[in-house]
Amino acid sequence: MSIGNKVLNKLKEEIPQSEYNRYIKNLKYDEKSSRGDIAIFITNNILSAKWIKTRYAKKIAHLYEIESGIIPEVIIETKKGGSKSKFKNIAVKNKKNESTLLNPSFTFSTFVLGESNSLAYNVAEAVAKNPGSQYNPLFIYGGVGLGKTHLMQAIGNYRLNLGDKIIYNTFEQFLNRYTNHIKTKTMDRFRDYYRNCDILLIDDIQFISRKEQTQDEFFHTFNELHSLGKQIVITSDRAPKKIAGLVDRLKSRFEWGMLASINPPELETKIAIIKKKSELDGIKLNDEIVNFLATKLGSNIREIEGTIIKINAMSNLLRQPITLDFVKNAIEDYLNEKKKSITIDSIVDIVAQELNVKPSDIKSKKRAKKIVEARRIAIYLARNLTPNSMPQIAVYFGMKDHSAISHAMKKIEDIIESDENLKVLIEELSNKIETLKSNI
């Protein structure tokens, strides 16, 4: 399959089905006329060409770069009566650094701000406006799918528009490039490439663990850029001191500037994320559906986005409106699979930590008020987040039979109805439990 057709297939996965069918479905890649740095696509009318240029030309260039490593000049041509005519001013050429690989949709305006990510967002925005000063390096860390890459690339896109030379690489890309230059004995070219930029963005640095030779090279690259006042931004799934096998001198360098963590989003932020993502994709979800998804889905933002796209695709395919019942059916398999991955042990451990009691006390027959509350919450979460039946849960907690679990469930459900604080606590615990399992 040609690069252009691969790009169109990827684009299909990332945009609303209605827009794909209306505009992109008839877009064809002209493989004969295209060459390495020029990608030519043909559509059937000038209005489609204008729409594609305005809405998706940058996205096409980005996807093309992912496939080929080259940011092409994207040209849209119209075909009339068997002849082609180039639609003027459609060409989109990024003359900046050829290996940015930045996603143009990752900007500060599309990032959903909440309590869980406000520090990282504010520091990233400050770095974008004044790079190479007080927050250098910026080290953003947190769990999978919480927005680290989005913030990092938002910095890159902001500075790219101001004419800076940006290099964005995952650590795997950095390692592959390093290995290739070692093999070809062209390390001078490798060093020139990484040390001649205004901003270096390295994603998932945790994979540098125990790679001593690569750590040494990255150390010298870091020092060179930092001494020149060039901004360095790094992301990881954990803080520097928790990266096993990371040499002390790199730990020290990573902690020179600013460490900013991103935590799992609280319920309000998840609701805002779902609303924002569905709005950007032109998908209409009422508040009841948004709230349902926010409580049932985990904290991985990429999973949330994927679920919204899946719901919309199923709605278009089956020609059914998106109702609450439709959404419940659409994500039933996902919820069942998620339940299988969560154990009662993990629930008890997290509840115990949050409420400052011992896990053994939760499983005991102690009747202290604090322990009884923790036990009820653990039972409630076990029933809702795991596939275990009430008799199985009763055995785990050493209770007489399933009727004791049923009574505990009824009791806490009644309390939730009148106690907003308990309701919020249980929602936050659910988020933590689901995030923990998705990151293992």
Secondary structure, DSSP 8 states (H G I E B T S, - for coil): --HHHHHHHHHHHHS-HHHIIIIITT-EE-TTT-BTTEEEEEES-HHHHHHHHHHHHHHHHHHHHHHHS---EEEEEEEETTEEEE-TT--B---S-TT----TT--STTS---TTTHHHHHHHHHHHHSTTSSS-SEEEEESTTSSHHHHHHHHHHHHHTTT--EEEEEHHHHHHHHHHHHHHT-HHHHHHHHHS-SEEEEE-GGGGTT-HHHHHHHHHHHHHHHHTT-EEEEEESS-GGGSTT--HHHHHHHTSSEEEEE----HHHHHHHHHHHHHHTT----HHHHHHHHHHS-S-HHHHHHHHHHHHHHHHHHT----HHHHHHHTHHHHHHHHHH--HHHHHHHHHHHHT--HHHHTS----HHHHHHHHHHHHHHHHHS---HHHHHHHTT-SSHHHHHHHHHHHHHHHHH-HHHHHHHHHHHHHHHHHHHT-
